[in-house]
């Protein structure tokens, strides 16, 4: 997919100017990379629903073709609307390292035994040329039992890539029993002493 990045002169935008561009479907962004000068730009967010950190695009910047990966997505807290994007631009023959999101595929047998599959790493850093970078690092959990884990060492890097500064002993996915918190019983209130009838109390006082 080719993404259109539009250079902009303004380095700072006030709320009124941002709202003007938002109304046109444009979001402020910035580009940086080893072989380019960093600079501000705008990008259309028409197809941004599927974007995530590590998403890759073909872009044209200052007349040169690059691969661009998303380094950072900033969101408005309430509306969760994208308000700024940071792109890392890489030449197609340039070796780089990018954090690629991790996702699981398959159904773990351990889940049928009461276990829960949990991702321990949201992303894994890969080194290679941009055309070899996948959109996701997929981890097959179809053989994962309760009490087992899948580490970086258990995975094979995508063709043309290698792990970048990753601890091979690091767990990527685990399957463990769901811990049920014991329900604390409410303390039983002490039984109140039977009240002495008022008439009986008066008789004793008179005696």
C-alpha positions in Angstrom: 0.0 0.0 0.0 1.4 3.4 -1.0 0.7 6.2 1.6 0.6 9.9 0.7 2.7 12.1 3.0 2.2 15.8 2.4 5.1 18.0 3.7 4.0 21.0 5.8 5.8 24.2 6.8 4.3 24.7 10.2 6.2 23.0 13.0 3.6 23.9 15.6 -0.2 23.9 15.2 -2.8 25.5 17.4 -6.1 23.8 18.2 -8.0 25.8 15.6 -5.6 24.8 12.8 -5.6 21.2 13.9 -9.4 21.1 13.8 -9.3 22.6 10.3 -7.1 19.7 9.1 -9.0 17.1 11.1 -12.1 18.1 9.2 -10.3 17.3 6.0 -9.2 13.9 7.3 -5.6 15.0 7.7 -3.5 14.3 10.8 -0.2 16.0 11.7 2.7 13.6 11.4 6.5 13.6 11.3 9.1 11.6 9.5 12.7 10.6 10.5 15.3 8.1 9.3 19.0 7.5 9.0 19.2 8.6 5.4 16.8 11.6 5.6 16.4 14.9 7.4 13.5 14.8 9.8 10.5 16.9 8.9 6.8 17.5 9.7 4.0 16.4 7.3 0.3 15.5 7.1 -1.2 12.1 6.4 -4.7 11.0 5.5 -6.3 8.7 8.1 -9.0 7.3 5.8 -7.6 3.8 6.2 -6.2 4.2 9.7 -8.5 1.7 11.5 -6.1 -1.1 10.7 -2.9 0.8 11.5 -0.7 -0.1 14.4 2.9 0.4 15.6 5.0 -1.4 13.1 2.6 -1.0 10.1 4.6 -0.7 6.8 3.9 1.5 3.8 5.4 2.5 0.5 5.9 6.3 0.5 7.3 9.0 -1.7 9.3 11.6 0.2 11.1 14.5 -1.6 11.0 12.6 -4.8 12.6 9.4 -3.3 10.9 6.1 -2.6 11.0 4.7 0.9 9.5 2.1 3.1 7.8 3.8 6.1 6.9 2.1 9.4 4.8 3.6 12.2 7.0 4.3 15.2 4.3 5.9 17.3 0.5 6.6 17.3 -0.8 9.3 19.6 -4.5 9.2 20.5 -7.0 11.7 22.0 -7.9 10.2 25.4 -11.7 10.5 25.2 -12.6 10.1 21.5 -9.5 7.8 20.8 -9.0 9.8 17.6 -5.5 9.7 16.2 -3.9 13.1 16.7 -0.3 12.5 15.7 1.8 9.8 13.9 5.6 9.3 13.8 7.0 7.5 10.7 10.4 5.9 10.3 11.6 6.1 6.7 14.0 3.5 5.4 15.6 3.0 1.9 14.4 -0.3 0.3 18.0 -1.7 0.3 18.8 -0.3 3.8 19.1 -2.7 6.7 17.1 -1.5 9.7 15.5 -2.8 12.9 11.7 -2.4 13.5 9.4 -3.5 16.4 6.9 -5.9 14.8 3.6 -6.7 16.7 3.1 -10.3 18.0 -0.1 -12.2 17.6 -1.1 -15.8 18.2 -2.6 -18.2 15.7 -4.3 -21.5 16.4 -6.2 -22.8 19.5 -4.2 -24.0 22.5 -5.2 -27.4 24.0 -4.4 -26.0 27.4 -7.4 -23.6 27.1 -9.7 -26.7 27.2 -8.1 -27.7 30.5 -8.9 -24.4 32.2 -5.8 -22.6 31.1 -5.5 -19.1 29.7 -3.1 -18.1 26.9 -1.3 -14.8 27.6 1.0 -12.7 25.4 4.1 -11.7 27.4 5.6 -9.7 24.5 3.5 -7.2 22.5 6.2 -6.9 19.9 9.6 -8.3 18.8 12.4 -6.3 17.3 13.6 -7.6 13.9 16.6 -6.6 11.8 16.5 -6.8 8.0 15.6 -5.0 4.8 12.1 -3.4 4.9 10.7 -5.7 2.1 11.4 -8.7 4.3 9.6 -7.3 7.3 6.2 -9.0 8.0 3.2 -7.1 9.3 3.0 -9.4 12.3 5.2 -12.1 14.0 2.7 -15.0 14.3 3.1 -17.5 17.1 1.4 -20.9 16.7 -0.1 -22.0 20.0 -1.9 -25.1 18.7 0.4 -27.4 20.8 0.6 -25.3 23.9 -0.4 -27.1 27.1 -1.1 -25.7 30.6 2.1 -24.8 32.3 4.0 -24.4 29.1 5.5 -21.4 27.3 6.9 -20.4 24.0 10.1 -18.4 24.1 12.0 -16.3 21.5 14.3 -19.3 21.0 11.3 -21.5 20.0 10.5 -19.1 17.1 12.1 -18.8 13.7 12.8 -15.3 12.4 11.1 -14.5 9.0 13.2 -15.1 5.9 15.8 -12.4 5.4 15.5 -11.2 9.0 17.0 -11.9 12.4 16.1 -11.0 16.0 17.5 -7.7 17.1 18.7 -7.6 20.7 16.2 -10.1 21.9 16.8 -12.4 24.9 16.1 -15.8 23.5 15.0 -17.1 26.9 12.3 -14.4 27.0 8.8 -15.9 27.1 6.6 -14.7 24.3 3.4 -16.6 25.1 2.4 -18.6 28.2 -0.5 -20.9 29.2 -1.4 -21.0 32.8 -4.4 -22.0 35.0 -6.7 -19.1 35.7 -6.3 -18.2 39.4 -9.6 -17.8 41.2 -9.6 -15.5 44.1 -11.2 -17.0 47.2 -14.4 -15.3 48.3 -14.1 -14.0 51.8 -17.1 -14.7 54.0 -18.6 -11.7 55.8 -18.0 -11.9 59.6 -21.0 -13.1 61.5 -22.3 -10.4 63.8 -22.2 -11.3 67.5 -25.6 -12.3 68.9 -27.2 -9.5 70.9 -28.0 -10.3 74.5 -31.8 -10.6 75.1 -33.3 -7.4 76.3 -34.8 -7.4 79.8 -38.4 -6.3 79.6 -38.9 -2.8 81.0 -41.6 -3.9 83.5 -39.3 -6.6 85.0 -36.6 -4.0 85.5 -38.9 -1.7 87.3 -40.0 -4.6 89.7 -36.4 -5.3 90.6 -35.7 -1.6 91.3 -38.7 -1.4 93.6 -37.6 -4.5 95.5 
